[in-house]
Amino acid sequence: MNKILTLLFLICVFSACSSEKQRLNEEVIEMPPAIDTTLADAPKVKFYQYEDQAAYPDAILELYTPLGNQVFKPGKVPFEFNVKNFPFDLNETKEFKLFNILNGGDPVGFYSPIFQRDLTVGSYRVVAYLVDEEGLALKNFGNYVDRDFQVGESRPFPYSAEPYLALNFPHSDQVYEAGEVVTVDFLVIGGDMKLDGLKVAIEVNDLSYEVDHMAPVRIENLPVGTYMVKVRLLGTDGKELDGPFSSVSRDIIVR
C-alpha cells in the first residue's frame, strides 16, 4: 500500500513539474503573406506572457559610485555596487548576474560589483540590474537602480520626472533559429505601470502588441527574416512619453 501511495505521489509531482506555465494576454496575429510565398496560409505569430513568478524578490542592488551627476575625467570611470540577498558567488557560477545599460544601449554583464568602464566625453544614464537563472531582469523594487553622471565637459540631462525604458532582451542583431521563441524583456524605470496607467507597446515590423504590466513578452512562430523590434512606453493618453529613453529599438534576425 505504501509503495502505491509513493508511486501516486511521484506521478503527481512529475505531472505538476512537467505542466506548461500558464500563458497570459495571448494574442495571435496573422502575418501578411509575402508576395512570392508558396504557402497557402500566412503564418500566425503568437505574443504572450507567463504568470508572474518573481525570483529573488528581496534582492537589493545599491550603487555607491557614480554619485548623482558626478563628473569624471574621460577614460576609466569607476563603478561600485553593493549586492544583498542574492547569490552573487563567483565560485558557483560563471554566468553574469549584474548588468549595466548606458544611454539605452545593449546591456553589458559583469562578474564583479566593482569595475571600470572606458568612457568618452558625454552625459550618461546608467541602469543596473540583477538577473535570474534565465537571464531575465529582476523586476521588484530594489532589484535595479539608475543614475545620471557626466564625463568631461558635458551638461546633465534635463530634469524629467517621466518614467522610461531599459531593454534587457533582445540585443542588437541578435540571431534566433527558426522556431525559437523571441523574448522581449524590459524594465520600466521611475514609474509603476498599474498606478500610473502606463502601457508598453511592442512592434515587430508591422505587428503590434500592448501590455499593461512589467513582465517578459514572448513571441512565437516568427518566420525567417529580419525584423526591427521597437518597444515604446505609452502614457494614459496612449501616446509615447517624451523622454529620451521612452523608446528602444533593436534589429534581430530569424534564420
N, C-alpha and C positions, 0 to 999 in steps of 0.2 A: 504493500500500500504506500509506504514512504517513497519507494522508488517511482511509483506512478505520479505521486504529488510533485516530486522533484522534477520529473520529466515535464509535467504540465507547466511548472513554474519556469523552467528554462525555455520552453516553447513561447510562453507569454513574453518573457524578457526579450527573446530574439525577435519576435514579431514587433514589439514596441520599438526596438532599436533600429530595425530594418525598414520601418514605415517611413514614407516620404514626409518631409516637412510640409506643413500646410501652406499653400500659396494664398497670398492676399492681393487684392487690387489687380487681378489678372485681366489683361486686355489683349485680344487677338486682333492683329491688324494685317490685312491682306496687302502685300506689296504690289505695286503696279507691274505687270509683266514687261520684260524687256522686249524691244521691237523684234529682235531676232531670236526670241526664245522658241524652243520646240516643245515646251511643257504645256499641257492642256490647262493646268490650273496655276495661278500665281501662288508663290509660297506665302504661308501665313506665319507672321512673326509674332511671338508672344512676349509681352512685357509683364513682369510680376515682381512682387516682393515676398519675403518669407515672414512668418511670425517673428516678432521681436524676441531675440534671445541675447540679451546684453551680457557680454563677457567682462569680467573684472569691473563691476560697477563701482567698486571702492578705490580703483586705481587713481593715483594723483600724479600729475606731471607739473612740476614747478620750474619756472625759468628765472635763473639768477642773473644771467648775462646773455644778451644785452639788456640794459635798463630801457625804459620807455624813452624814445627819441635820443638815445645816447649816440654820440658822434665818434666814429673811428677813423683812423687813417686808412687809405687804400692798402690792400694787402691782406694779411692774415687777421681775420676777425674772430674773436673767441666766443664760443657758446658754452654755457654751463647750465645743465638741468639737474633737477633732483627728482627721483622716481620713488614713489611709495606704493605699497600694497600691490605690487606687480612683479612677476617672476622675470627679473632682468639679470639672470645669472648666465654669464657668457660661457661658463664651463659646461652647461647643459644644452645649449643650442648655439648654432652658428647663423641663425636667421635674424635679420634686422627686426627690432621691436620698436625702435624710435625713428620717426620720420620727420623731415623738415620740408616745407614748401616755401619758396621765396617768390614773392610777387606773382603768385598764381601759376608758377611753373610746375614741372614734374616733381614728384616727391623724391627725396634723396634719403637713403637709410643710413643709420649709424649704429655701431656696436656699443659705443660708449656714450654716456651722458655728458661728457666733456670733450670738446673737439674744436677745430678751427676750420673756417672756410675762407678761401681766397676770393675777395670781392673788390670790384672796381667802384669808382665814384658813382653814387646814386642814392636814392631813397628806397628803403626796403621794408617789406612787411613779411615777417616770418610766422608761419603757422606750424606748430609742432604737435605731434600726436602719437599715441601708442596704438599698436595693432594687435589683433588676436592671432590664433594659430593659422587662420585662413589668410592673414594679411589684410584683413578689413579693419578700418579705423574704429577704435573705441569711441562711443558717442555719448557717454554720460558726462555730465558737468564735472570738470576736474580731470578728465582723460586727455584734454588737449588745451593748448594755450597759444595766444598770439601776441605779437609785439611789433611796434614800428621802431626803426632806427635808421641812422644815416651813415654814409661812408663818404668822407671828403666834404667838399663844399656843395652841399645839397640841401634843399628845403624839405621839411617834413611834409607828409601827405596832408592835404586839407582835412580838418576835423570833420568826421561824419559819424553819426550815431546809427547809420543804417547797417543792418547785418549784411554778410557777404558769404561767398562760397569758397571752399577749398576742395579740390578734387583729388582723391586718392587713386581711383581707377576710372577709366583706363589711362594708360600712359601714352605719350606721343608716339605715333607709328607702331603701336602695339599690334602684334600679329596673333591671330586666332586661327585654329584649324576649323575647317567646315564641320558644323555640328557642335562646336564648343560654345558654351554659354558665355556671353559677354556681360561682365558685371560693371555697373556704374555705381561707384562708392563715393559719397560726398559728405562733407560737413557743412553745416550752416553755423557760421561764427557770429556771435553778438546778437542773437535773437532766438526766440522759441517759435517753431513753426506753428504750433497749435495756438499759443497765446497771442501771437502777432498776426495770425491769419495768413501765413506765408505758404507759398507753393513752390515746388521745383519742377520746371518743365525740362524734359529731356527730348532732344530732337536728334534723330539719326537719319541724315539726309532728309527725305520728305516725310518720315514717320515721326509722330509726336506722342508724348505720354506725360501725364502730370501726376505728382504725388503730393500729399499734404503732411507727411511725417518723414523724419530723417532715418531712413533705412536703405540698405543697398537695393538697387533695382537690377533685376536680371533680364537679359534679352536673349531669347531663344529662337533658333532657326533663321538666323541672318544668312542669306545666300552669299556665295563667294563674291567678293568685290571690295571696293574701297569706300569707306564711309567717314563722314565728319560727325562726331558726337558732340553736340552742343548742350551744355547744362546751364539753365538760366534760373535766377531767383526772382520770383514774382511777388508783388505786394498784394494787398487786399483788393486793389482795383484791377488785378490781373495783368498789370504792366510790369515790365522788368525794372528793378530798382536801379538807381542812378550811379551807384558806387563803381569804382574802377574794377572791382573783383566780383561783381554781381553776375558775371557770365564767364564761362570757361569752355574752350573748345579743344578737342583732340581728334586727330586723324587716326583711324585704325584700319587694319587690313584683315579680311577673312579670305583664306586661301584653301 
